[in-house]
Amino acid sequence: MEKHLEGLTLVQKRLVKAYATSILGEVRTVKDVKPEALQRYVELEIAEREIATLAVE
């Protein structure tokens, strides 16, 4: 289920999930994500969550 996060360390995966949560909560934006290399993973995590929500409906 987390194929979009393959190749990341455990710490990086946790950062991606934490950033995605704060972005979805409108606390941060994708531009706030540091290191910048994780920005695309955060975008993918958000997309995965939105797809999962739509699949439930």
BAKEFI-401703 format. One line per 3 residues: number of its first residue (from 1); their letters; for each residue x, y, z of N, C-alpha, C, O. Coordinates in steps of 0.05 Angstrom, whole numbers, plus 5000, padded with zeros to 4 digits. Example, Ala and Ser with C-alpha at 12.3 -4.5 7.8 and 13.67 -1.06 7.14 Angstrom:
REM BAKEFI-401703
1 = AS = 5264,4886,5156,5246,4910,5156,5264,4934,5156,5285,4934,5169  5257,4955,5142,5273,4979,5143,5258,5001,5157,5268,5023,5161
//
This chain:
REM BAKEFI-401703
1 = MEK = 5016,4976,5000,5000,5000,5000,5017,5025,5000,5008,5047,4993  5042,5022,5007,5060,5046,5008,5081,5044,4986,5104,5052,4991  5074,5034,4963,5093,5032,4941,5104,5059,4933,5127,5061,4923
4 = HLE = 5088,5080,4937,5098,5107,4929,5120,5117,4948,5132,5138,4942  5125,5103,4970,5146,5111,4989,5170,5092,4988,5188,5095,5005  5170,5073,4969,5192,5055,4968,5218,5070,4963,5219,5089,4948
7 = GLT = 5239,5061,4975,5265,5073,4972,5272,5094,4993,5294,5103,4995  5252,5101,5009,5256,5121,5031,5263,5106,5057,5255,5083,5061  5278,5120,5073,5284,5108,5100,5259,5111,5117,5240,5125,5110
10 = LVQ = 5259,5097,5140,5236,5099,5158,5231,5128,5167,5209,5136,5169  5253,5142,5173,5250,5170,5182,5238,5187,5160,5221,5204,5165  5247,5183,5135,5236,5198,5113,5206,5192,5108,5191,5210,5103
13 = KRL = 5199,5167,5111,5171,5159,5109,5154,5173,5130,5132,5183,5124  5164,5174,5154,5149,5188,5176,5147,5218,5171,5126,5230,5176  5169,5229,5160,5168,5258,5153,5147,5263,5132,5132,5282,5134
16 = VKA = 5146,5246,5111,5127,5249,5089,5099,5248,5100,5082,5265,5093  5093,5229,5117,5066,5226,5128,5059,5250,5146,5037,5259,5146  5078,5259,5162,5073,5282,5180,5068,5307,5163,5050,5322,5169
19 = YAT = 5084,5312,5143,5080,5335,5126,5053,5334,5112,5039,5353,5110  5046,5310,5102,5021,5307,5088,4997,5313,5106,4978,5326,5098  4999,5304,5131,4978,5309,5151,4976,5339,5156,4954,5350,5157
22 = SIL = 4998,5353,5160,4997,5381,5165,4988,5398,5141,4976,5418,5144  4994,5388,5117,4985,5402,5093,4955,5398,5090,4940,5417,5084  4945,5374,5094,4917,5369,5092,4901,5384,5113,4878,5392,5109
25 = GEV = 4914,5389,5136,4902,5405,5157,4905,5435,5153,4897,5451,5170  4916,5442,5131,4920,5470,5123,4938,5485,5142,4934,5509,5146  4958,5471,5154,4977,5484,5172,5002,5492,5156,5015,5512,5162
28 = RTV = 5009,5476,5136,5032,5481,5119,5025,5478,5090,5002,5471,5083  5044,5485,5072,5040,5480,5043,5063,5462,5034,5082,5457,5049  5061,5451,5010,5082,5434,4999,5108,5448,4998,5129,5436,5001
31 = KDV = 5108,5474,4993,5132,5490,4991,5147,5491,5018,5171,5497,5019  5133,5485,5040,5146,5485,5067,5162,5459,5072,5177,5458,5091  5158,5439,5055,5171,5413,5060,5201,5415,5056,5211,5424,5035
34 = KPE = 5216,5407,5076,5245,5406,5076,5254,5379,5085,5244,5370,5105  5271,5365,5072,5286,5372,5048,5267,5372,5023,5248,5357,5022  5274,5389,5004,5257,5392,4980,5253,5366,4965,5234,5363,4951
37 = ALQ = 5273,5348,4967,5271,5322,4953,5246,5306,4961,5238,5288,4947  5235,5312,4985,5212,5297,4995,5186,5309,4985,5165,5297,4989  5186,5332,4972,5162,5346,4964,5144,5328,4946,5120,5326,4950
40 = RYV = 5157,5315,4926,5141,5298,4908,5129,5274,4923,5107,5265,4916  5143,5264,4943,5132,5242,4959,5108,5251,4975,5089,5236,4979  5110,5275,4986,5088,5286,5001,5063,5290,4983,5041,5284,4991
43 = ELE = 5068,5300,4959,5046,5303,4940,5033,5276,4933,5009,5273,4932  5050,5255,4930,5040,5228,4925,5024,5217,4949,5003,5205,4945  5034,5222,4973,5020,5213,4997,4992,5227,4999,4973,5213,5006
46 = IAE = 4991,5252,4993,4965,5267,4994,4946,5255,4973,4923,5250,4979  4957,5250,4949,4940,5238,4928,4930,5210,4936,4906,5204,4932  4947,5194,4948,4939,5168,4958,4917,5170,4978,4897,5154,4977
49 = REI = 4919,5188,4996,4898,5192,5017,4872,5201,5005,4850,5192,5013  4873,5219,4985,4849,5229,4972,4836,5206,4956,4811,5204,4956  4851,5190,4943,4841,5167,4928,4827,5147,4947,4806,5137,4941
52 = ATL = 4840,5142,4969,4829,5123,4989,4803,5134,5000,4784,5118,5004  4801,5160,5004,4776,5171,5013,4754,5168,4993,4731,5162,4999  4760,5173,4967,4741,5170,4946,4732,5141,4943,4709,5136,4936
55 = AVE = 4750,5122,4947,4744,5094,4944,4724,5085,4965,4709,5066,4960  4725,5097,4988,4707,5090,5010,4679,5100,5005,4659,5087,5013  4677,5123,4992,4650,5136,4988,4635,5121,4968,4612,5129,4962
//
